[in-house]
Amino acid sequence: MARPGGRRRRGDRVTAGLGDTDDIADVVYRLSEEGVSLLVVEHDLGFAFDVSDHTYIVYEGNIVADGPSETVRNDDEIKRTYLSV
C-alpha cells in the first residue's frame, strides 16, 4: 500500500533469470521497512505473493482480482482460472 508522502519505486520481473531469489526478497523487505512502496510486476508468483501485502492479477490487460496477497493466493477460483493450479 502506498504511504502518503512516501517514496515509491517499481520493478519489472525483478527475478527473471535468477535461480535464487532470496537476495532480491531481502532487498524488497529492507526497502519496505524503510518506508518505500514498491510496485513489482512479476511472473514468479511464489516470490510475488511472498513479498507483497497486496496483489493484483492482470489478465489480458484487465485487473481480474485484487486483494490482500494471502487472500488472493488462497482463493480456489482464482487459482483454477488464472494461476493454472
NUKOL-697679 format. One record per residue: residue number from 1; chain; x, y negated, z negated of N, C-alpha, C, CB in turn; residue in three letters. Coordinates in Angstrom, 3 decimals, decimal comma, padded with zeros to 6 digits, always signed. Atoms other than C-alpha are relative to their C-alpha. Last residue first. Glycine has a CB too. Example, Ala and Ser with C-alpha at 12.3 -4.5 7.8 and 13.67 -1.06 7.14 Angstrom:
2
    i  ch       nxx       nyy       nzz      caxx      cayy      cazz       cxx       cyy       czz      cbxx      cbyy      cbzz   aa
    2   A  -000,820  +001,190  +000,060  +013,670  +001,060  -007,140  -000,770  -001,090  -000,730  +000,414  -000,462  +001,415  SER
    1   A  +000,890  +001,190  +000,000  +012,300  +004,500  -007,800  +000,900  -001,200  +000,000  -000,992  -000,027  -001,246  ALA
This chain:
85
    i  ch       nxx       nyy       nzz      caxx      cayy      cazz       cxx       cyy       czz      cbxx      cbyy      cbzz   aa
   85   A  -000,258  -000,874  +001,145  -003,325  +024,530  +010,171  -001,178  +000,918  -000,187  +000,265  -000,813  -001,288  VAL
   84   A  -000,248  -001,368  -000,479  -003,229  +022,823  +013,554  +000,349  +000,958  -001,126  +001,118  -000,001  +001,021  SER
   83   A  -001,345  -000,388  +000,433  -002,967  +019,359  +011,925  +000,355  +001,430  +000,382  +000,125  -000,164  -001,494  LEU
   82   A  -001,083  +000,864  -000,480  -005,845  +017,624  +013,660  +001,406  +000,485  -000,343  -000,181  -001,363  -000,556  TYR
   81   A  +000,254  +000,752  -001,226  -008,958  +019,800  +013,522  +001,228  -000,709  +000,542  -001,076  -001,002  -000,239  THR
   80   A  +000,466  -000,856  -001,090  -008,140  +022,541  +011,015  -000,045  -000,770  +001,325  -001,390  +000,572  -000,330  ARG
   79   A  -001,034  -000,997  -000,308  -006,053  +020,414  +008,649  -000,382  +000,825  +001,217  +000,235  +000,922  -001,202  LYS
   78   A  -001,117  +000,708  -000,634  -008,505  +017,506  +008,850  +001,090  +000,989  +000,385  +000,570  -001,089  -000,943  ILE
   77   A  +000,438  +000,405  -001,341  -011,440  +019,829  +008,160  +001,114  -000,728  +000,744  -001,245  -000,897  -000,091  GLU
   76   A  +000,038  -001,152  -000,908  -009,633  +021,506  +005,241  -000,411  -000,376  +001,419  -000,953  +001,043  -000,536  ASP
   75   A  +001,326  -000,035  -000,615  -008,746  +018,239  +003,496  -000,040  +001,099  +001,069  -000,359  -001,385  +000,621  ASP
   74   A  +000,768  -001,144  +000,472  -005,661  +018,965  +001,371  -001,396  +000,115  +000,597  -000,112  -000,064  -001,470  ASN
   73   A  -000,773  -001,238  -000,127  -003,148  +016,703  +003,114  -000,837  +001,231  -000,330  +001,221  -000,048  -000,908  ARG
   72   A  -000,069  -000,320  -001,430  -005,695  +013,897  +003,497  +000,694  +001,343  +000,194  +000,747  -001,115  +000,784  VAL
   71   A  +001,366  -000,263  -000,442  -006,485  +013,913  -000,231  -000,006  +000,415  +001,465  -000,890  -001,238  -000,213  THR
   70   A  +000,384  -001,325  +000,489  -002,808  +014,247  -001,180  -001,411  +000,371  +000,445  +000,096  +000,052  -001,525  GLU
   69   A  -000,701  -001,075  -000,707  -001,891  +011,320  +001,060  -000,408  +001,391  -000,460  +001,480  -000,160  -000,173  SER
   68   A  -001,169  -000,407  +000,787  -004,526  +008,961  -000,329  +000,629  +001,244  +000,631  -000,396  +000,277  -001,485  PRO
   67   A  +000,271  -000,085  +001,422  -006,816  +008,019  +002,520  +001,265  +000,311  -000,757  -001,059  +001,047  -000,287  GLY
   66   A  -000,938  +000,728  +000,840  -007,068  +007,937  +006,251  -000,435  +000,124  -001,444  +000,095  -001,482  +000,419  ASP
   65   A  +000,058  -000,293  +001,431  -008,594  +009,995  +008,997  +000,960  -000,919  -000,719  +000,338  +001,488  -000,290  ALA
   64   A  +001,073  -000,979  +000,213  -009,407  +009,631  +012,686  -000,130  +000,404  -001,460  +000,244  +001,235  +000,847  VAL
   63   A  -000,147  -000,484  +001,364  -007,421  +006,463  +013,380  -001,190  +000,908  -000,277  +000,084  -001,186  -001,039  ILE
   62   A  +001,032  +000,380  +000,968  -007,623  +006,201  +017,153  +000,329  +000,560  -001,379  -001,385  +000,497  +000,460  ASN
   61   A  +000,041  +001,439  +000,212  -004,842  +006,152  +019,743  -001,032  -000,485  -001,002  -000,245  -000,659  +001,276  GLY
   60   A  +000,338  +000,674  -001,248  -005,413  +009,700  +020,993  -000,234  -001,504  -000,212  -001,243  +000,642  +000,619  GLU
   59   A  +000,210  -000,978  -001,073  -005,315  +010,991  +017,416  -000,498  -000,758  +001,221  -001,022  +001,128  -000,427  TYR
   58   A  +000,352  +000,660  -001,253  -003,926  +008,932  +014,554  -000,062  +001,068  +001,087  +001,032  -001,130  +000,368  VAL
   57   A  -000,163  -000,966  -001,088  -003,939  +010,410  +011,052  -000,509  -000,701  +001,254  -000,783  +001,371  -000,280  ILE
   56   A  +000,923  +000,162  -001,120  -003,386  +007,683  +008,465  +000,308  +001,097  +000,997  +000,119  -001,421  +000,658  TYR
   55   A  -000,269  -000,590  -001,305  -001,768  +008,475  +005,141  -001,107  -000,352  +000,986  +000,145  +001,523  -000,117  THR
   54   A  +001,191  +000,101  -000,841  -001,497  +006,638  +001,822  +000,371  +000,500  +001,392  -000,550  -001,477  +000,050  HIS
   53   A  +001,152  +000,132  +000,894  +000,960  +007,171  -001,038  -001,300  +000,068  +000,790  +000,074  -001,318  -000,789  ASP
   52   A  +000,994  +001,065  -000,154  +003,713  +008,440  +001,207  -001,068  +000,037  -001,085  -000,656  +000,098  +001,358  SER
   51   A  -000,530  +001,323  +000,362  +006,995  +010,284  +000,692  -001,049  -001,104  +000,017  +001,115  -000,370  +000,935  VAL
   50   A  -000,792  +000,026  +001,233  +005,769  +013,884  +000,511  +000,410  -001,407  -000,418  +001,232  +000,847  +000,169  ASP
   49   A  +000,872  -000,157  +001,157  +002,976  +013,498  +003,075  +000,786  -000,137  -001,302  -000,710  +001,354  +000,050  PHE
   48   A  +000,905  +001,157  +000,069  +005,346  +012,106  +005,691  -000,907  +000,083  -001,222  -000,851  -000,095  +001,277  ALA
   47   A  -000,746  +001,168  +000,470  +008,028  +014,707  +004,967  -000,940  -001,181  -000,202  +001,118  -000,371  +000,996  PHE
   46   A  -000,395  -000,306  +001,367  +005,578  +017,583  +005,329  +000,739  -001,170  -000,620  +000,866  +001,252  -000,041  GLY
   45   A  +001,107  +000,271  +000,916  +004,061  +015,924  +008,373  +000,333  +000,321  -001,439  -001,208  +000,778  +000,413  LEU
   44   A  -000,259  -000,997  +001,033  +007,310  +015,736  +010,320  -001,013  -000,241  -001,122  +001,492  -000,082  -000,532  ASP
   43   A  +000,564  -001,249  -000,491  +005,867  +013,743  +013,227  +000,236  +001,147  -000,973  +000,589  +000,340  +001,354  HIS
   42   A  -000,790  -001,210  +000,169  +006,432  +010,386  +011,545  -000,743  +001,228  +000,514  +000,368  +000,187  -001,463  GLU
   41   A  +000,629  -000,844  -001,013  +005,423  +006,774  +011,958  +000,843  +001,261  +000,050  -000,093  -000,718  +001,426  VAL
   40   A  -000,826  -001,022  -000,640  +006,503  +005,125  +008,718  -000,857  +000,785  +000,967  +000,650  +000,942  -001,048  VAL
   39   A  +000,891  -000,645  -000,961  +005,071  +001,848  +007,449  +000,881  +000,966  +000,774  -000,733  -001,050  +000,959  LEU
   38   A  -000,478  -000,620  -001,231  +007,057  +000,925  +004,370  -001,156  +000,526  +000,824  +000,976  +001,126  -000,311  LEU
   37   A  +001,057  -000,804  -000,614  +006,324  -001,473  +001,518  +000,501  +000,509  +001,340  -001,317  -000,823  +000,173  SER
   36   A  +000,104  +000,096  -001,456  +009,438  -002,652  -000,333  -001,124  +000,920  +000,476  +001,355  +000,371  +000,688  VAL
   35   A  +001,142  +000,809  -000,396  +009,012  -003,168  -004,079  -000,159  -000,200  +001,497  +000,097  -001,311  -000,641  GLY
   34   A  -000,442  +001,391  -000,098  +012,468  -001,984  -005,150  -001,117  -000,929  +000,475  +001,187  -000,102  +000,943  GLU
   33   A  -000,256  +000,461  +001,365  +010,960  +001,329  -006,295  +000,436  -001,458  -000,032  +001,061  +000,868  -000,656  GLU
   32   A  +001,296  +000,157  +000,646  +009,577  +001,761  -002,780  +000,160  -000,524  -001,422  -000,756  +001,328  -000,007  SER
   31   A  +000,599  +001,223  -000,527  +013,011  +001,137  -001,297  -001,355  -000,267  -000,647  -000,151  +000,093  +001,522  LEU
   30   A  -000,741  +001,149  +000,561  +014,515  +003,775  -003,591  -000,602  -001,313  +000,481  +001,497  +000,067  +000,392  ARG
   29   A  +000,376  +000,157  +001,417  +011,809  +006,333  -002,706  +000,675  -001,225  -000,623  +000,375  +001,268  -000,797  TYR
   28   A  +001,394  +000,441  +000,036  +012,321  +005,782  +001,039  -000,444  -000,238  -001,440  -000,916  +001,038  +000,679  VAL
   27   A  +000,015  +001,408  -000,413  +016,109  +006,006  +000,674  -001,417  -000,558  -000,073  +000,564  -000,156  +001,432  VAL
   26   A  -000,576  +000,781  +001,095  +015,810  +009,255  -001,291  -000,001  -001,489  +000,313  +001,420  +000,466  -000,291  ASP
   25   A  +001,036  +000,108  +001,034  +013,473  +010,665  +001,367  +000,515  -000,833  -001,172  -000,438  +001,407  -000,489  ALA
   24   A  +000,965  +000,985  -000,492  +016,093  +009,890  +004,030  -001,105  -000,203  -001,031  -000,601  +000,446  +001,358  ILE
   23   A  -000,631  +001,321  +000,105  +018,747  +011,711  +002,003  -000,952  -001,104  +000,461  +001,294  -000,043  +000,830  ASP
   22   A  -000,069  +000,448  +001,389  +016,451  +014,720  +001,505  +000,610  -001,393  -000,142  +000,801  +000,987  -000,814  ASP
   21   A  +000,581  +001,345  +000,112  +015,597  +015,045  +005,197  +000,089  -000,567  -001,418  -001,454  +000,028  +000,441  THR
   20   A  +000,191  +000,297  +001,419  +017,827  +017,991  +006,022  -000,478  -001,437  -000,131  +001,316  +000,228  -000,812  ASP
   19   A  +000,391  -001,239  +000,658  +017,542  +019,295  +009,572  -000,357  -000,249  -001,454  +001,117  +001,033  +000,098  GLY
   18   A  -000,701  -000,317  +001,243  +017,526  +015,914  +011,252  -000,498  +001,326  -000,557  -000,191  -001,124  -001,039  LEU
   17   A  -001,298  -000,614  -000,237  +016,636  +015,445  +014,913  +000,767  +000,376  -001,255  +000,824  -000,911  +000,804  GLY
   16   A  -000,187  -000,676  -001,293  +013,801  +013,033  +014,247  +001,427  +000,524  +000,133  -000,324  -000,960  +001,167  ALA
   15   A  -000,651  -001,301  +000,215  +013,599  +012,238  +010,512  +000,278  +000,740  +001,302  -000,862  +000,868  -000,895  THR
   14   A  -001,254  +000,149  +000,735  +012,918  +008,491  +010,814  +000,716  +001,320  -000,238  -000,261  -000,667  -001,316  VAL
   13   A  -000,585  -001,346  -000,036  +010,280  +009,021  +013,489  +001,369  +000,022  -000,692  +000,136  +000,488  +001,461  ARG
   12   A  +000,637  -000,865  -000,989  +009,561  +005,291  +013,725  +000,786  +001,298  +000,086  -000,082  -000,695  +001,394  ASP
   11   A  -000,906  -000,977  -000,571  +010,358  +003,188  +010,684  -000,763  +000,913  +000,929  +000,702  +000,805  -001,095  GLY
   10   A  +000,634  -001,088  -000,736  +008,762  +000,039  +009,369  +001,075  +000,921  +000,565  -000,907  -000,550  +001,134  ARG
    9   A  -000,874  -000,590  -001,014  +009,702  -002,500  +006,723  -000,786  +001,074  +000,732  +001,305  +000,591  -000,637  ARG
    8   A  +000,563  -001,094  -000,791  +007,788  -004,834  +004,421  +001,027  +000,456  +001,036  -001,325  -000,437  +000,694  ARG
    7   A  -000,727  -000,258  -001,241  +008,908  -007,118  +001,619  -000,603  +001,205  +000,689  +001,507  +000,223  -000,269  ARG
    6   A  -001,122  -000,932  +000,021  +006,384  -008,175  -000,956  +000,679  +000,128  +001,351  -000,464  +001,351  -000,457  GLY
    5   A  -001,260  +000,726  +000,087  +004,227  -011,303  -001,098  +001,228  +000,887  +000,027  +000,018  -000,809  -001,234  GLY
    4   A  +000,089  +001,425  -000,364  +001,171  -009,196  -001,818  +001,345  -000,689  -000,207  -001,095  -000,711  -000,834  PRO
    3   A  +000,065  +000,827  +001,192  +002,249  -005,536  -002,029  -000,066  -001,464  +000,415  +001,216  +000,260  -000,926  ARG
    2   A  -000,790  +001,228  -000,068  +001,411  -003,391  +000,933  -000,201  -000,812  -001,268  -000,383  -000,834  +001,242  ALA
    1   A  +000,852  +001,168  +000,000  +000,000  +000,000  +000,000  +000,898  -001,232  +000,000  -000,970  +000,003  -001,223  MET
